[in-house]
Amino acid sequence: MASTEPPISQQEIISTYRQMNSEMQSLIQQLTKAEMERNEHRLVEETLEPLDPDRRAFRLVGGVLVERTVKEVLPSVKENRVNLDTLTKHIEVKLEEKKKGDFCVEGKVQHKDARRDGGCTETVGVMIT
């Protein structure tokens, strides 16, 4: 029996593509921010490790600069870096899933990049600029 679903309109395809593109850009921004924070934590960790554990260290907590020792600050910096590692991996997985979904939409929509790169040969004839 034939499918009774109405065909997807060009406007729906365009809006879906733009929404997915926007979501991917948001994920890329989140990934970039998390990677920058992870690198900062790694740098602080590398700086604090060779220091004397009883040396004074300052940490910004909730907008307040608090005096601690290296042995008090270093474990929390390490834990935060590990959490940021996990977060970046999670965001990368979500981004890959979005990219796979994006290819499905690109198969229905012809846009400038696809024409230039020779990809997405099956199109509906909608051009996104």
Secondary structure, DSSP 8 states (H G I E B T S, - for coil): ---------HHHHHHHHHHHHHHHHHHHHHHHHHHHHHHHHHHHHHHHTTS-TTSEEEEEETTEEEEEEHHHHHHHHHHHHHHHHHHHHHHHHHHHHHHHHHHHHHTT-EEHHHHHHT------S-EE-
